[in-house]
Amino acid sequence: MTTRIDQIRARLVETFAPEACQLEDESALHAGHAGAASGVGHFRLFIVAEQFEKQSRINRHRLVYDCLSDMMHKDIHALAITALAPSEI
């Protein structure tokens, strides 16, 4: 059985072929929050990928959100993103 976090990670890896991709499920920290009540998750992402080179922070976040667009609000309530280019690590 594939978990939600596995599905998100697989999508990110397929799209960005990242040098690093750490995804944490922080849903338990948000128990009682309105978004958590519906069963969708809270996640924290650290990703390093070539596609982020020379992109603004906003554009990097847009790329990640575009990658996961069909999962937003259905599987993902909140996503904290740290997206870096390889030259930044």
Buried (B, 14 or more C-beta within 10 A) or exposed (E): EEEBBEEBBEBBBEBBEBEEBEBEBBBEEBEEEEBBEEEBBBBBBBBBBEBBEEBEEEEBBEBBBEBBEEBBEEBBBBBEBEBBBEEEE
